[in-house]
Amino acid sequence: MSEKMLEQEAAKEWAQGEDVDLGPVPKRRMSLLTIRIDRETLNGLIQLAKREGTGPTIEARKILQEGVQARIDMPFEATVRQAMETAKRAVESILENGYSPPAITEKRQGPAKKPAVPAAKKPAVKKAPVEDAARVMAVVKANAAGIKLTEIEKKTGLARIKAARVLKGLIDSGRIKKDQSLYKPF
């Protein structure tokens, strides 16, 4: 008997209030994720699914899993380099084409926004957190035996509080470890 027939019989029995054995519970538990994508991307996903002989949800799951795994496997320096290149392209695009905020297509609901308070004058060039992390990571890697926060401060030119925040982020992401007062690469 085909699997489709078994499913139909099980559905009939379930509808009649009878117990139905659906087989073993899968070992891997799945979670639900809802995403919004534009119509063009959805149509492309549907075409890809038809070509592969599956459904668009299965293809979307495959693409997400492969993309996440690729990013997990990507070395930290490559991730930083990729982020810096993306930021550079965005800035170049804004400089060439100007910037216009995206059009609001739907009226937002919720509390009204407070009027913006003029910010204090900011420095002309602000270094990106990714760049700070890359500098700190390079200094820590160059000192495999360990390096103190004060030395990291001196070698990177970052303020102590900023260096400490960057170090905490690198520790939390598993890039470095702290042993007593020394920071070391993994």
C-alpha angles and dihedrals in degrees: 000000000000124000090243090057091050090052092051092049091048090050091052093049091047090050089053090054096253124139113260125200106221094183130247120341111249113256094224113070115215127211128210121246124181118202134177118226132173121258094252092056091046091051090050090050091050091050091049091049092051091050091050093044094240137098126275092248092057092048092048090051091050092049093048094047092048092047094048092047091049091053092047091050093046112103116247094246091053090049091051092046091050092049091049092049091049091050091047092052091049092051092047090051092051092048092049100040104023123234128275121173116242116270115258108237101177131040110249119233125208137062117347116256118252115242112267116261112222108255123230114264108282126211114265094242122035118189115234119245088234090058090049091050091050092051093047091046091051092051093048092048091050089056102050092167089061139273133221125237092248091057091047088052092053096044097046099035090229123139113255094249092049093046090049091051092049091048091051090052091050091049092048091050091050096245097119139011134218119228111184102309096336126097115213136180119246 
